[in-house]
Amino acid sequence: MEEKNKSEMQIAREFVYYSQNAVTSGNMIKDDLMKAGRMDIAINVLISAFFLSHDVRKDVKLHLIFEGPPTPPVHILIEYDEDLAISKKDVAGLIKRILYKCPSEKGKTVKAFPGCFVEKKSFEALVDELDKSGKNVFLLDKKGTDIRDLKLNGNEVFVLGDQDGFPDSKRHLLKRIDKITVSPKMLFASQVLTIVHNEIDRKEISQ
């Protein structure tokens, strides 16, 4: 009974990682991941989103929006599935295989693997969709409100970008999103995600 109550208190975690340079074709992911639009950052974000020491997080949804060449945009959704065989050593291979299965037409979603979905969808369309579904969307920004002052209820979506941030074309959308921060320092995207996880973990323990 105690284990059930603890599970019920778990706060779901949903993240959106945006990269204007990450490639949108599996053929372009080769040995040098930095040349694939800094795909190395996306890989580190995925690892930070799901992996624990000797375990994986089962309450995470990770959206990856890639707007690099040759056929942007691509939206990848990854969530826990017990039938998804995923290893930290082959995250690049997983993303590569998902991109191979991306449909060419908009409006069609393909289930690439258990828990992995891919489609042609823009960052703007995804954020609007999340907002209309009732999610509280937050942008990770150094000048935002401290996450420790935020009351979390499991309905949040945390948006973060790569080392180049967001282009000017996204500014009109980002202005509408509440901003939160996890540190007074500029951190790697994967570090930001880890800290968000930690803050939610701490709040769950204190409940």
N, C-alpha and C positions, 0 to 999 in steps of 0.2 A: 504493500500500500504506500509505503514511504517513497519507493522508487517511482511509482506512478505520479505522485504529487510533484516530485522533483522534475520529472519529464514535462509535466504540464506547465511548469514555470519557465521552461526554456524559451528564450526570445529568438525568433527566427532572424536570420541575417541575410540581407540582400544587398548586393553590390553591383555597381555599373562602372566598368573600366573603359575609358575612351582613349583611343589613339588615332591621331590623324595620319600617322605614317605606317602603322602596322599593315603588312601586305595582306591582300585578300585572295591570294591563290596559293594552294598547297605547293605548287611547283617552285615558288619563290622562297620557300623555307629550306635553307640548306645548312651547312655546317656553321657558317658565321651568322648567328642569329641577330647580331647588331645590324647587319646589312639587310635584314628582312624587316626594316622599319622598326627596329628595337623590339623585336619579338621576344627578346630575353626579358624585358620588363613585364610583358604580358604573362610569360611563364612564371616569373617570380610572384606575380599577383595571384595566379591560380594556385600555386603551392601554398602561399600564405592564407588563401581563402579556405582551403580544404584540409590541409595536412597538419596533424599533431604528431607528437612523438609516439610512434607505434599505434597510431589511430588516425581516423579521418573525422571531420565534422559532418554530421548528417543533417544539419538544419540550415544549410547555406544554398543560396541561389547566386550565381555569378553570371552577369551579362558582360560580354566583351563586344565592344563596337570598334571595328577596324575600318578606317577610311583611306588606307593607302592603296597603291596600284595593285592589280590592273583594273579591278571591277568593284569599286566601292559603291555603297557601303555594305558591310556584312555584320550581321548580329548573330552572335553565338550565345546560347544559354546553356549553362552547365549546372546541374544539381545532383545531389547524391542519389545514387542508385546502386543497390547491392550487386547488380549484375554488371556494373561498369568496372572493368579491370583497369585501374589507373595506377601508375607508378611515378614517383617524383623524377625518375631517370628518363621517362619517356613522355613528358608533358608536351614537348615540342612535336613529337610524333603524333600525339593525340590531336592537337590543334591542326596539324598539317592534314590529317585524315578527315577531320571535320570540314575543313575548307574545301577539300576535294568533292564533298557531297553537297556544297551550297547550290541551291537552285538558281537558275539564271533569271527567272521572272520574279517580280515583287508579288507579295501576297501569298506566297507558298512557303510553308515551313516544313523542313525535312528533319526527321529523327535520324541523326547520323549514327548514334550509338545509344545504349541505355543511359538516360539522363542527359543526353547531349542533343541539342537542337540548333539548326542553322537556317538563316533566311536573309533576304535582302531587306534590311530595315535601317533607317537612319537613326542617329542619336536623338534628333528632335522627336521623331515618331515614337521612339521607345519611351522617352521621358513623358511625353503627353499621354501615352498609354498607361504608364504607371500612375501618373497623377489622376487620371480619370477613374482608375480602379480603386482609388481611395488611399493610395500609399502616401506617406509623408516623405518627400524626396529632399535630401540634404546634399549640398555640395561641400566637399572637404576643401577648406580654404584657410590659409594662415590667419586671415583677418576675421574669421567667423566666431560664433559663440562657442565657448568651451564645451566640449561634449559632456563634461561632468556636471554641467548645469542643465542638461537635457534629460527629460523624463522619457525613457524608452519603453515602448509597449509592444515591440515586435512588428510594428507596421511601417518601419523606416526602410528607406532605400538610400544607400550612401554612394555618391557619385565621385569618382576621382579620375584624374587624367595622368598621362605619362609625363616625361621630363619637359615636354614642350607645352604642356597645358592645353588650353582650348583656343582655337583660332577666333578671329574677330567675328566671323559669321555666326558663332554660337553665343555671342555676348548677350543678344536680346533675350535668349532663352534663359541663360544663367542668371540674369538679373532678377528673374522671377523666383529663383530657388533660394530657400534659406541656407545660410552658410554656417558651418561648424568647423571647429579646429580641434586637433588632438595634441598640438605641440606649438610652442613659440618658434621652433626651428623648422627649416625646410627639410622634409624627409623624403625618402624613396617611397614610391607608391605602395610597394609591398610592406614597408614599415608602417605606413599609415593604416593599412588594412589590419595588420597584426595588432596595432594599438586599439583600433575600434573593437576587434574581437575581445581583447583583454578588458576593455571597459564594460562590455556587455557581460562577460564572464563574471566580473566583480559584482555587477548589479544583481545578477542571478543568485550569487552566493549570499548576498545581503538580504534577499527577499525572505 
